[in-house]
Amino acid sequence: MKSAKGDAHRKSSRKPYNERTDLEKLQSQWTKLSGLHGRDEPSAAIVRCATAAEIAANYAVRTEWGKKTQFDAAIIDQFLRWANGLPLKVERLFVPVFFATPRTSPTARALISSAGKINTVRNAVVHQGSFSNKGEAEAVIAEAKTFINMIVGLSIDGFDIDAQAASVRAAPPAEGTPE
């Protein structure tokens, strides 16, 4: 796909979106979210941050189910489709597999609560046509950042989505990839 003249400032992707890992998709969503928020498009930024949070949940589910079950990737993907939406993925797929005592774990309760908050605002924008303001977007983005860092951080020590996205933006293009 060729860039329009107005997109000349953008680097071309290293690989098509559908061929990226969950973490690469997460970083792409977070980068896009930052641009939308910077251009004062709060409703679109909310949808992007909710998408990023759901991709982070997908990563966490795939990682933990890959370690703790004998299900192959295709079956895990089926479970992810079945548990449609961020709250269900966290409550039904991630928390029961990761935490020995989910009801008493402060981290499990925090993940469930955070997923619900993010999803409530996202659903208001997507399903009810609500328009959001900058302050509401900033609150949801902060919640999503905390959620993403927490759920991915359970698998990757010290994970920080801002640092990850910044390192990808600063990386030189792959050999043979036009700038």
WOUR-V303790 format. One record per pair of residues at least 12 apart in sequence whose ideal C-beta (glycine too) atoms are under 10 Angstrom apart, sorted by the first residue. I is the first residue (numbers start at 1). J is the second residue. D is the distance in Angstrom with one decimal. If there is no record, write none. Layout:
BEGIN
i:I j:J d:D
i:I j:J d:D
END
This chain:
BEGIN
i:1 j:13 d:9.6
i:1 j:16 d:9.4
i:3 j:178 d:9.7
i:10 j:179 d:9.8
i:11 j:168 d:10.0
i:11 j:169 d:8.3
i:11 j:171 d:9.5
i:11 j:172 d:9.8
i:11 j:173 d:6.2
i:11 j:177 d:8.1
i:11 j:178 d:8.7
i:11 j:179 d:6.0
i:12 j:173 d:7.7
i:12 j:174 d:9.9
i:12 j:177 d:6.2
i:12 j:178 d:5.8
i:12 j:179 d:7.6
i:13 j:28 d:7.9
i:13 j:173 d:9.7
i:13 j:174 d:9.8
i:13 j:177 d:8.4
i:14 j:168 d:9.2
i:14 j:171 d:8.9
i:14 j:173 d:7.2
i:14 j:174 d:4.9
i:14 j:177 d:5.9
i:15 j:174 d:8.5
i:15 j:177 d:9.3
i:17 j:29 d:9.8
i:20 j:55 d:10.0
i:21 j:59 d:8.1
i:21 j:62 d:9.6
i:22 j:55 d:5.7
i:22 j:56 d:7.7
i:22 j:57 d:9.4
i:22 j:58 d:5.4
i:22 j:59 d:3.8
i:22 j:60 d:8.8
i:22 j:61 d:9.4
i:22 j:62 d:6.6
i:22 j:63 d:8.6
i:22 j:152 d:9.1
i:23 j:55 d:8.5
i:23 j:56 d:8.7
i:23 j:59 d:6.1
i:23 j:63 d:10.0
i:23 j:152 d:7.6
i:23 j:155 d:9.9
i:23 j:156 d:8.3
i:23 j:159 d:9.1
i:23 j:161 d:9.8
i:23 j:164 d:7.4
i:23 j:168 d:9.6
i:24 j:55 d:9.6
i:24 j:164 d:9.7
i:24 j:168 d:7.9
i:25 j:51 d:9.0
i:25 j:52 d:8.5
i:25 j:55 d:5.1
i:25 j:56 d:9.6
i:25 j:58 d:8.5
i:25 j:59 d:8.7
i:26 j:51 d:9.2
i:26 j:52 d:5.7
i:26 j:53 d:9.0
i:26 j:54 d:9.5
i:26 j:55 d:4.6
i:26 j:56 d:5.6
i:26 j:58 d:8.8
i:26 j:59 d:6.7
i:26 j:148 d:7.1
i:26 j:152 d:7.5
i:26 j:161 d:7.0
i:26 j:164 d:7.7
i:26 j:165 d:8.5
i:27 j:52 d:8.8
i:27 j:55 d:9.4
i:27 j:161 d:7.6
i:27 j:164 d:5.5
i:27 j:165 d:4.9
i:27 j:166 d:9.4
i:27 j:167 d:8.6
i:27 j:168 d:4.9
i:27 j:169 d:8.7
i:28 j:48 d:9.9
i:28 j:52 d:8.9
i:28 j:55 d:9.0
i:28 j:165 d:8.5
i:28 j:168 d:8.1
i:29 j:47 d:9.9
i:29 j:48 d:5.7
i:29 j:49 d:7.9
i:29 j:50 d:9.5
i:29 j:51 d:5.3
i:29 j:52 d:4.0
i:29 j:53 d:9.0
i:29 j:54 d:9.1
i:29 j:55 d:6.1
i:29 j:56 d:9.2
i:29 j:144 d:9.8
i:29 j:148 d:9.7
i:29 j:161 d:9.5
i:29 j:165 d:9.1
i:30 j:48 d:8.0
i:30 j:49 d:8.0
i:30 j:51 d:9.7
i:30 j:52 d:5.2
i:30 j:55 d:9.3
i:30 j:56 d:9.5
i:30 j:141 d:9.5
i:30 j:144 d:8.8
i:30 j:145 d:8.5
i:30 j:148 d:7.8
i:30 j:161 d:5.3
i:30 j:162 d:7.6
i:30 j:164 d:7.7
i:30 j:165 d:4.5
i:30 j:166 d:9.6
i:30 j:168 d:9.2
i:31 j:48 d:9.5
i:31 j:52 d:9.6
i:31 j:161 d:9.9
i:31 j:164 d:9.8
i:31 j:165 d:5.1
i:31 j:166 d:9.0
i:31 j:168 d:7.2
i:31 j:169 d:6.4
i:32 j:44 d:9.0
i:32 j:45 d:9.0
i:32 j:48 d:5.6
i:32 j:49 d:9.9
i:32 j:51 d:9.0
i:32 j:52 d:8.7
i:32 j:165 d:9.7
i:33 j:45 d:5.4
i:33 j:46 d:8.9
i:33 j:47 d:8.9
i:33 j:48 d:3.9
i:33 j:49 d:5.2
i:33 j:50 d:9.5
i:33 j:51 d:8.3
i:33 j:52 d:6.3
i:33 j:137 d:9.4
i:33 j:141 d:6.9
i:33 j:144 d:8.2
i:33 j:145 d:9.7
i:33 j:161 d:9.7
i:33 j:165 d:9.0
i:34 j:48 d:8.9
i:34 j:49 d:9.8
i:34 j:141 d:8.9
i:34 j:162 d:8.7
i:34 j:165 d:7.3
i:34 j:166 d:9.7
i:34 j:169 d:9.4
i:35 j:48 d:9.1
i:36 j:48 d:5.9
i:36 j:49 d:9.2
i:36 j:137 d:8.7
i:36 j:141 d:9.9
i:37 j:49 d:8.4
i:37 j:134 d:8.0
i:37 j:137 d:6.2
i:37 j:138 d:7.6
i:37 j:141 d:6.4
i:40 j:133 d:9.6
i:40 j:134 d:6.4
i:40 j:137 d:9.0
i:41 j:132 d:9.5
i:41 j:134 d:9.6
i:41 j:137 d:8.5
i:42 j:125 d:8.9
i:42 j:131 d:7.8
i:42 j:132 d:4.3
i:42 j:133 d:5.8
i:42 j:134 d:5.3
i:42 j:135 d:8.4
i:42 j:136 d:6.5
i:42 j:137 d:3.5
i:42 j:138 d:8.2
i:42 j:140 d:8.8
i:42 j:141 d:9.2
i:43 j:121 d:9.8
i:43 j:122 d:9.8
i:43 j:124 d:9.4
i:43 j:125 d:4.9
i:43 j:126 d:9.0
i:43 j:129 d:9.3
i:43 j:130 d:7.5
i:43 j:131 d:5.6
i:43 j:132 d:4.8
i:43 j:133 d:9.2
i:43 j:136 d:9.1
i:43 j:137 d:7.6
i:44 j:125 d:8.5
i:44 j:132 d:9.2
i:44 j:137 d:8.9
i:45 j:125 d:9.7
i:45 j:132 d:8.1
i:45 j:134 d:8.9
i:45 j:136 d:9.8
i:45 j:137 d:4.8
i:45 j:138 d:8.8
i:45 j:140 d:8.1
i:45 j:141 d:6.5
i:45 j:144 d:9.8
i:46 j:118 d:8.6
i:46 j:121 d:5.8
i:46 j:122 d:6.0
i:46 j:124 d:8.6
i:46 j:125 d:5.3
i:46 j:126 d:8.8
i:46 j:130 d:9.3
i:46 j:132 d:5.5
i:46 j:136 d:7.4
i:46 j:137 d:5.4
i:46 j:138 d:10.0
i:46 j:139 d:9.6
i:46 j:140 d:5.1
i:46 j:141 d:7.7
i:46 j:144 d:8.8
i:47 j:121 d:9.6
i:47 j:122 d:6.2
i:47 j:125 d:6.0
i:47 j:126 d:6.3
i:47 j:132 d:9.6
i:47 j:140 d:9.8
i:48 j:122 d:9.7
i:48 j:137 d:9.8
i:48 j:141 d:8.9
i:48 j:144 d:9.0
i:49 j:118 d:7.2
i:49 j:121 d:9.1
i:49 j:122 d:8.1
i:49 j:137 d:8.0
i:49 j:140 d:5.8
i:49 j:141 d:4.9
i:49 j:142 d:9.2
i:49 j:143 d:8.1
i:49 j:144 d:3.9
i:49 j:145 d:7.9
i:49 j:147 d:9.2
i:49 j:148 d:8.7
i:49 j:161 d:10.0
i:50 j:85 d:9.6
i:50 j:86 d:6.7
i:50 j:115 d:9.6
i:50 j:118 d:5.3
i:50 j:119 d:6.7
i:50 j:120 d:9.8
i:50 j:121 d:7.5
i:50 j:122 d:3.6
i:50 j:123 d:8.6
i:50 j:125 d:8.5
i:50 j:126 d:8.3
i:50 j:140 d:7.5
i:50 j:141 d:9.9
i:50 j:143 d:9.7
i:50 j:144 d:6.8
i:50 j:147 d:9.8
i:51 j:86 d:9.3
i:51 j:122 d:8.4
i:51 j:144 d:9.3
i:52 j:118 d:9.5
i:52 j:141 d:9.3
i:52 j:144 d:6.1
i:52 j:145 d:8.9
i:52 j:147 d:9.2
i:52 j:148 d:6.3
i:52 j:161 d:7.5
i:52 j:165 d:9.6
i:53 j:86 d:5.7
i:53 j:89 d:9.7
i:53 j:90 d:9.2
i:53 j:114 d:8.1
i:53 j:115 d:7.1
i:53 j:118 d:5.2
i:53 j:119 d:8.4
i:53 j:122 d:8.6
i:53 j:140 d:9.3
i:53 j:143 d:8.4
i:53 j:144 d:4.7
i:53 j:145 d:9.0
i:53 j:146 d:9.7
i:53 j:147 d:5.2
i:53 j:148 d:5.8
i:53 j:151 d:8.2
i:53 j:161 d:9.9
i:54 j:80 d:9.4
i:54 j:84 d:9.6
i:54 j:85 d:7.6
i:54 j:86 d:4.8
i:54 j:87 d:9.9
i:54 j:89 d:6.9
i:54 j:90 d:9.5
i:54 j:115 d:8.8
i:54 j:118 d:8.7
i:54 j:119 d:8.8
i:54 j:122 d:9.0
i:54 j:144 d:9.7
i:54 j:147 d:10.0
i:54 j:148 d:9.9
i:55 j:86 d:9.8
i:55 j:148 d:8.6
i:55 j:152 d:9.7
i:56 j:86 d:9.1
i:56 j:89 d:9.8
i:56 j:90 d:9.9
i:56 j:144 d:8.5
i:56 j:147 d:7.0
i:56 j:148 d:4.3
i:56 j:149 d:8.7
i:56 j:150 d:9.0
i:56 j:151 d:5.3
i:56 j:152 d:5.2
i:56 j:153 d:9.7
i:56 j:159 d:9.3
i:56 j:161 d:7.9
i:57 j:80 d:8.5
i:57 j:83 d:9.1
i:57 j:85 d:9.5
i:57 j:86 d:5.9
i:57 j:87 d:9.3
i:57 j:88 d:9.4
i:57 j:89 d:4.4
i:57 j:90 d:5.7
i:57 j:93 d:8.0
i:57 j:94 d:6.3
i:57 j:111 d:8.7
i:57 j:115 d:7.2
i:57 j:147 d:8.4
i:57 j:148 d:8.9
i:57 j:151 d:6.2
i:57 j:152 d:9.3
i:58 j:76 d:9.3
i:58 j:77 d:9.0
i:58 j:80 d:5.8
i:58 j:86 d:9.7
i:58 j:89 d:7.0
i:58 j:93 d:9.4
i:58 j:94 d:9.5
i:59 j:94 d:9.9
i:59 j:148 d:9.3
i:59 j:151 d:7.9
i:59 j:152 d:6.1
i:59 j:155 d:7.6
i:59 j:156 d:9.2
i:60 j:89 d:8.4
i:60 j:90 d:8.4
i:60 j:93 d:8.8
i:60 j:94 d:5.2
i:60 j:95 d:9.8
i:60 j:97 d:9.4
i:60 j:98 d:7.5
i:60 j:111 d:8.9
i:60 j:148 d:9.6
i:60 j:150 d:9.5
i:60 j:151 d:4.6
i:60 j:152 d:6.5
i:60 j:153 d:9.6
i:60 j:154 d:6.7
i:60 j:155 d:6.4
i:60 j:156 d:10.0
i:61 j:76 d:6.9
i:61 j:77 d:9.7
i:61 j:79 d:7.4
i:61 j:80 d:6.1
i:61 j:83 d:8.2
i:61 j:89 d:6.0
i:61 j:90 d:8.7
i:61 j:92 d:9.6
i:61 j:93 d:4.7
i:61 j:94 d:5.2
i:61 j:97 d:7.7
i:61 j:98 d:9.1
i:61 j:151 d:9.3
i:62 j:76 d:5.7
i:62 j:77 d:8.2
i:62 j:79 d:9.8
i:62 j:80 d:7.7
i:62 j:93 d:9.7
i:62 j:94 d:9.9
i:62 j:155 d:9.8
i:63 j:76 d:10.0
i:63 j:94 d:9.4
i:63 j:97 d:10.0
i:63 j:98 d:9.3
i:63 j:151 d:9.8
i:63 j:152 d:8.8
i:63 j:154 d:8.6
i:63 j:155 d:4.8
i:63 j:156 d:8.9
i:64 j:76 d:9.8
i:64 j:93 d:8.6
i:64 j:94 d:6.5
i:64 j:95 d:9.8
i:64 j:96 d:9.9
i:64 j:97 d:5.0
i:64 j:98 d:5.1
i:64 j:99 d:10.0
i:64 j:151 d:10.0
i:64 j:154 d:8.2
i:64 j:155 d:7.4
i:65 j:79 d:7.5
i:65 j:80 d:9.2
i:65 j:93 d:7.3
i:65 j:94 d:8.7
i:65 j:97 d:6.1
i:65 j:98 d:9.6
i:67 j:97 d:8.8
i:67 j:98 d:9.6
i:67 j:155 d:8.9
i:68 j:97 d:5.5
i:68 j:98 d:8.2
i:69 j:97 d:7.4
i:76 j:93 d:8.7
i:79 j:92 d:8.5
i:79 j:93 d:5.9
i:80 j:93 d:7.1
i:85 j:115 d:8.7
i:85 j:119 d:6.3
i:85 j:122 d:9.2
i:85 j:123 d:8.7
i:86 j:114 d:9.1
i:86 j:115 d:4.6
i:86 j:116 d:8.3
i:86 j:117 d:9.9
i:86 j:118 d:6.1
i:86 j:119 d:4.9
i:86 j:122 d:7.9
i:86 j:123 d:9.9
i:86 j:144 d:9.6
i:86 j:147 d:8.5
i:87 j:111 d:9.9
i:87 j:112 d:7.2
i:87 j:113 d:9.8
i:87 j:114 d:9.7
i:87 j:115 d:4.7
i:87 j:116 d:5.4
i:87 j:117 d:9.7
i:87 j:118 d:8.7
i:87 j:119 d:5.2
i:87 j:120 d:9.1
i:88 j:115 d:8.8
i:88 j:119 d:9.3
i:89 j:115 d:7.7
i:89 j:151 d:9.8
i:90 j:108 d:8.7
i:90 j:111 d:5.3
i:90 j:112 d:5.7
i:90 j:113 d:9.6
i:90 j:114 d:8.3
i:90 j:115 d:4.3
i:90 j:116 d:8.6
i:90 j:118 d:10.0
i:90 j:119 d:9.4
i:90 j:147 d:8.7
i:90 j:151 d:7.6
i:91 j:108 d:9.2
i:91 j:111 d:8.7
i:91 j:112 d:5.6
i:91 j:115 d:7.5
i:91 j:116 d:8.9
i:94 j:108 d:8.8
i:94 j:111 d:7.3
i:94 j:112 d:9.4
i:94 j:115 d:9.3
i:94 j:151 d:7.1
i:94 j:154 d:8.9
i:95 j:107 d:9.2
i:95 j:108 d:4.8
i:95 j:109 d:9.0
i:95 j:111 d:6.6
i:95 j:112 d:6.5
i:95 j:115 d:9.6
i:95 j:151 d:9.9
i:96 j:108 d:9.1
i:98 j:111 d:9.0
i:98 j:151 d:9.0
i:98 j:154 d:6.6
i:98 j:155 d:9.2
i:99 j:111 d:9.1
i:99 j:154 d:9.5
i:107 j:150 d:6.9
i:107 j:151 d:9.3
i:107 j:153 d:9.9
i:107 j:154 d:7.6
i:110 j:146 d:8.4
i:110 j:147 d:8.5
i:110 j:150 d:6.8
i:110 j:151 d:9.9
i:111 j:146 d:9.8
i:111 j:147 d:6.8
i:111 j:150 d:6.3
i:111 j:151 d:6.0
i:111 j:154 d:8.9
i:113 j:143 d:9.5
i:113 j:147 d:9.4
i:114 j:143 d:5.8
i:114 j:144 d:8.2
i:114 j:146 d:6.4
i:114 j:147 d:4.2
i:114 j:148 d:9.5
i:114 j:150 d:7.4
i:114 j:151 d:8.7
i:115 j:143 d:9.4
i:115 j:144 d:9.8
i:115 j:147 d:6.6
i:115 j:151 d:8.8
i:117 j:139 d:8.8
i:117 j:140 d:7.6
i:117 j:143 d:5.4
i:117 j:144 d:9.2
i:117 j:146 d:10.0
i:117 j:147 d:8.6
i:118 j:140 d:6.2
i:118 j:141 d:9.6
i:118 j:143 d:5.6
i:118 j:144 d:5.5
i:118 j:146 d:9.8
i:118 j:147 d:6.4
i:118 j:148 d:9.8
i:120 j:140 d:9.3
i:121 j:136 d:6.9
i:121 j:137 d:8.7
i:121 j:139 d:8.1
i:121 j:140 d:4.8
i:121 j:143 d:8.4
i:121 j:144 d:9.6
i:122 j:140 d:7.7
i:122 j:144 d:9.4
i:124 j:136 d:9.4
i:125 j:137 d:9.6
i:125 j:140 d:9.4
i:144 j:161 d:8.5
i:145 j:160 d:8.7
i:145 j:161 d:5.9
i:145 j:162 d:7.2
i:146 j:161 d:9.8
i:147 j:161 d:9.7
i:148 j:160 d:9.1
i:148 j:161 d:4.8
i:148 j:162 d:9.7
i:148 j:164 d:9.5
i:149 j:161 d:6.0
i:149 j:162 d:8.7
i:149 j:163 d:9.7
i:149 j:164 d:9.7
i:152 j:164 d:8.7
END
